[in-house]
Amino acid sequence: MNKGEKIAALTADLLAHVNDVLNEINALASGVEAEPVTFESSWGLTMPVKGQLNDVTVPDAWVREWAVMCDGDVSYVVSACRDAIQWVKDNPSRRKTQKGARAYLGGWVRRNWNRDRGSRPRAGNSLKGYGRRNGVDQ
């Protein structure tokens, strides 16, 4: 294959790809949704996002990273993520962007962990005053 034939073949391949992209754009514009892109997730956590064709799938690496903050409690992280995702589904006008999804979910897990951890006595903490605040006689 000479140089001219190679250029012609590459141009044809490029035009075919451009046509495929244009067909997908037209399909989206007409209301037909494209197949969502999915990544590996053991827990099936996907969050709808604003301004994107696909949902964000929460990778296992994020869950494992947040579990370290939560004393290794993976089930707590998964549950908190499901709560956050449900909140987004219930409030579609407040959806996050694809870029902000990780920070939103991580913040939700962190706030809930800190709130829940503070609501129960932990080993090594003084229990002085705990009963009075909770209506228990001392």
Phi, psi and omega per residue, in radians:
M1 nan 2.196 3.132
N2 -1.453 3.108 -3.058
K3 -1.076 -0.728 -3.138
G4 -1.138 -0.719 3.117
E5 -1.173 -0.647 3.122
K6 -1.132 -0.745 3.118
I7 -1.112 -0.725 3.132
A8 -1.101 -0.734 -3.135
A9 -1.152 -0.761 3.124
L10 -1.131 -0.670 3.116
T11 -1.136 -0.720 3.122
A12 -1.116 -0.739 3.099
D13 -1.085 -0.733 3.128
L14 -1.114 -0.776 3.133
L15 -1.121 -0.656 3.102
A16 -1.111 -0.724 3.121
H17 -1.148 -0.753 3.114
V18 -1.049 -0.727 3.111
N19 -1.101 -0.712 3.099
D20 -1.071 -0.757 3.131
V21 -1.127 -0.778 3.128
L22 -1.096 -0.676 3.093
N23 -1.104 -0.701 3.126
E24 -1.166 -0.710 3.102
I25 -1.088 -0.771 3.120
N26 -1.094 -0.707 3.114
A27 -1.095 -0.726 3.119
L28 -1.150 -0.702 -3.135
A29 -1.150 -0.498 -3.132
S30 -1.499 -0.002 3.069
G31 1.757 -0.041 3.098
V32 -1.508 2.128 -3.078
E33 -1.483 2.533 3.081
A34 -1.360 2.791 3.075
E35 -1.119 2.318 3.133
P36 -1.203 2.571 3.068
V37 -1.487 2.287 -3.136
T38 -2.106 2.643 3.086
F39 -2.101 2.965 -3.118
E40 -1.137 2.126 3.062
S41 -2.584 2.049 -3.116
S42 -1.223 -0.388 -3.006
W43 -1.828 -0.040 3.109
G44 1.165 0.595 -3.118
L45 -1.578 1.910 3.058
T46 -2.247 2.396 -3.072
M47 -2.087 2.231 3.057
P48 -1.187 2.445 -3.125
V49 -2.198 2.827 -3.095
K50 -1.449 2.406 2.987
G51 1.226 0.343 -3.125
Q52 -2.218 2.735 3.108
L53 -1.353 -0.490 -3.025
N54 -2.134 2.751 3.018
D55 -1.332 2.824 3.042
V56 -1.608 2.200 3.054
T57 -1.642 2.246 -3.100
V58 -1.385 1.977 -3.127
P59 -1.216 2.678 3.102
D60 -1.008 -0.573 -3.118
A61 -1.072 -0.671 3.103
W62 -1.112 -0.799 -3.107
V63 -1.080 -0.774 3.128
R64 -1.115 -0.687 3.125
E65 -1.097 -0.798 -3.138
W66 -1.218 -0.519 3.132
A67 -1.127 -0.548 3.092
V68 -1.051 -0.743 3.112
M69 -1.122 -0.518 -3.077
C70 -1.746 0.653 3.103
D71 0.974 0.593 3.086
G72 1.376 0.169 -3.075
D73 -1.491 1.486 -3.105
V74 -1.111 -0.682 -3.115
S75 -1.121 -0.585 3.085
Y76 -1.133 -0.772 -3.129
V77 -1.099 -0.798 3.139
V78 -1.079 -0.749 3.124
S79 -1.106 -0.754 3.123
A80 -1.128 -0.689 3.104
C81 -1.115 -0.715 3.105
R82 -1.101 -0.682 3.084
D83 -1.084 -0.785 -3.131
A84 -1.120 -0.736 3.138
I85 -1.147 -0.694 3.109
Q86 -1.120 -0.669 3.107
W87 -1.067 -0.732 3.118
V88 -1.120 -0.707 3.123
K89 -1.155 -0.638 3.139
D90 -1.316 -0.325 -3.112
N91 -2.211 1.198 -3.028
P92 -1.061 -0.460 3.128
S93 -1.274 -0.224 -3.120
R94 -1.920 0.390 3.119
R95 -1.051 2.634 3.131
K96 -1.615 2.853 3.060
T97 -1.435 2.882 3.117
Q98 -1.054 -0.678 -3.126
K99 -1.173 -0.584 -3.089
G100 -1.597 -0.019 -3.066
A101 -1.092 -0.763 -3.106
R102 -1.107 -0.810 -3.130
A103 -1.123 -0.684 3.128
Y104 -1.096 -0.885 -3.115
L105 -1.135 -0.761 3.125
G106 -1.080 -0.707 3.098
G107 -1.139 -0.693 3.125
W108 -1.087 -0.824 3.139
V109 -1.077 -0.811 -3.111
R110 -1.079 -0.821 -3.139
R111 -1.088 -0.765 -3.140
N112 -1.160 -0.704 3.121
W113 -1.092 -0.819 3.140
N114 -1.117 -0.691 3.123
R115 -1.159 -0.850 -3.109
D116 -1.176 -0.660 3.142
R117 -1.168 -0.610 3.140
G118 -1.328 -0.271 -3.074
S119 -1.576 -0.051 3.111
R120 -2.279 2.562 3.127
P121 -1.178 2.474 3.113
R122 -1.943 2.735 3.124
A123 -1.025 2.380 3.107
G124 1.583 -0.214 3.116
N125 -1.587 2.595 3.104
S126 -1.249 2.414 3.102
L127 -1.701 0.109 -3.133
K128 -1.040 2.184 3.123
G129 1.533 -0.167 -3.103
Y130 -1.096 -0.757 -3.111
G131 -1.149 -0.720 3.137
R132 -1.095 -0.715 -3.128
R133 -1.177 -0.499 -3.070
N134 -1.855 0.263 3.064
G135 1.287 0.370 3.140
V136 -1.829 2.287 3.104
D137 -1.224 2.480 3.111
Q138 -1.873 nan nan
